[in-house]
Amino acid sequence: MRRRFGWAIAPLLMLSLLSPAPAQAANLSIPNGIQTADLDSVGVTAQSLATELAGSGVSISNVVYKGADAQAGTIDIVDPNVVAFNHGVILSTGNIADVVGPNK
């Protein structure tokens, strides 16, 4: 019986050594300069997001957003080393505040 499952235990043990221990992962602090504002934030509306996506010179009306307010909003990135843009619209299947990370 021992030899039968020995082949499965060795790879699982090696994989567990590759992932950080829970205490180490909880103490990670990555300054990334990312801020988000979802549809619950003051001044962020479905209309403002649609207008921002379309850009100047485009007229948008009758905007309807269907989804959780925490899944759409804006993103501001202070550090140019994170990505090549500093402001934009963010849509997510989860909470947009989770994009802050740690993701590096």
Summary of the structure (lengths in Angstrom):
residues: 104
radius of gyration: 21.2
end to end distance: 43.1
largest distance: 72.9
contacts: 213
relative contact order: 0.20
helix: 38%
strand: 15%
